[in-house]
């Protein structure tokens, strides 16, 4: 019985992780793409768009490798606030990567 419970727990964790990955990829599709001509007449985007584009950066970047129409940065932004939001959106990814590297180094040192 305990083996079955452990197996069920592992499967549930994998299903949750897979659902999160699928959700992020679906939300990445919300990123818009405009031509330069369209961007010239579009109202510039600000902080929240920058934050969202920073948050989905890894997924949009991978997608952009396979689709030349996908970009990772809005060209029609208001500069300062958009850049600040983009920076804050990328922040959690950078911090998580740094923590993972630090944790891995501690494990290697203890061995």
N, C-alpha and C positions, 0 to 999 in steps of 0.2 A: 504493500500500500504506500509506504513513503516514497518508493521509486516513482510510482505513478504521479504522486503530488509534485515531486521535483520536476519530472518531465513536463507536466502540465504547466508549471510555473515558467519553465524555459520557453515553451511554445508560446505562451501568452506574451512574454516579454518580446519575443521575435515578431509576433503579430502586431504588437503596439508599435515597435520600431518601424516596421514596414509601413504601417498606416501613417505614421508621422512623415516618413520619406515621401510617400505618395501625396500627402497633403501639401507638403512644401513644394513639390514639383507642380501641383495643380495651381497653387498660389503664385508660383513663379510665372505662370502664364498670364497673370494680371499685369505684368510689366508691359508698358506700351512702347511702341517703336514708331517714330515719325521721321519723315525725310527732312532734309534741311529746309526745303520750301515750306512744308507744313509747320516746322518749328518756328519759322520767322513770323508767322501770324498767330501762333498759339501763345496763350498767357503763360509766363514762366512759372515753373513749379518751385515750391519752397521746402521748408524743413521736413515735413512729413513724407513727401515723396523721396527726399534724400535719405531719410531714415529707412524707408521701405526698400529702396534700391540698394542701400548698404546691407540690409538684413538678408536680402535674397542674392547678394553678390556671388557666393560660391556656386549656387545652382544656375544662375543666369550666365555665369562665365562658362560653365561646362556646356550648357545649352548652346551658347554662342560659338563653341568649337564646331558644332554640327550644323548650325543655321546662320548664314551670313547676315540675315535680317535682324538678328537679336543683338542688342547692345546692353552694356552693363552700367551705363551712365547717361543720364538725360542731358541732351545738349541744350534744351530750352529751360534752363534753370535760372534762378535769381542769384546765383553765385554763393555769397556768404552763408545764408541760412541753409541752402541745399547742401553745400559742402559740409557744414557742421552736422546736419542730419545724417549724411552719408557716412561721415566719420564715426558718429555714435552708433549707427547701424552695423558697421563693420566691427566695432569694438568687442562685442561679446564673442564673436568668432575668433578674434585675435587672442583675447584673454583665455578662452577655452583651450586653444592650441598651446599657448604658453604653459598653462597649468598641466596639461597632459604631458608635455615634454619634461617639465620639472618632476612630475610624479614618476615618470619612466626612469629618469636619472637617479632618483632616490632608491628605486627598486634595484637598479643595477649596482649601485654603491653598496647596498646591504648584502648582496650575494657574495 
